[in-house]
Amino acid sequence: ARLSATVTSGEVPLTVTFDASASTYKAGDVVSYEYDFGDDSDLYIGGSKVSYKYTDVGNFTVTLTAIGDDGKRDSTTLQVVVRPVAITACFTVNTDSGTAPLFVSVDPSCSTGSIQSYHWDFDDGTISFDRRPDVHTYENDGTYTLELEVTSDQGVVDVFEKTITVKYFKGNPLEAVYWRGLCSRFRQLWRSLI
């Protein structure tokens, strides 16, 4: 028995066309073909060519059995690898440096794939599970690693990071109070727009 396939690996769902027409039987003719697709689905018995869609992730051993006109059987196998759909974490920020208080807005629109959940870590004790969190204010100077972790419905995880640098505010303390108030008003405006 001989078996070939149009593809042997790819992302789920994966459609594979199998072809056993090159199978021969010296003592007679091959009269039917039996396919076991390796995923606990029903056996397929019929012609030499068949298309099958894999809807689960995994490594599958496909077994082809060629059946001769005298009932004798000959088998061969082929491996099919079905991978999860790839995802990519990505985001942009309105600014990645400035003096405290520094307000940062994030946009994850550049992330790709079938993303089911988002996890933001602003590296100052604040986390969020929103797709696009409210504007975040860094009150203290320092270097922060802003991280986004995305997870697909198949459990695939990807992480993207940006460094946020916040400098000490050296101006009049009253100016800092003013800017904090401005940041608060900006956050309120942001919530009303998204």
Secondary structure, DSSP 8 states (H G I E B T S, - for coil): ---EES-SEEESSEEEEEE-TT---TTS-EEEEEEE-SSS---EEE-SEEEEEE-S-EEEEEEEEEEETTS-EEEEEEEEEEE----B---EES-SEEESSEEE-EE-TT-BS-EEEEEEE-SSS-EE-SSS---EEE-S-EEEEEEEEEEETT--EEEEEEEEEEE---S-HHHHHHHHHHHHHHHHHHHHH-
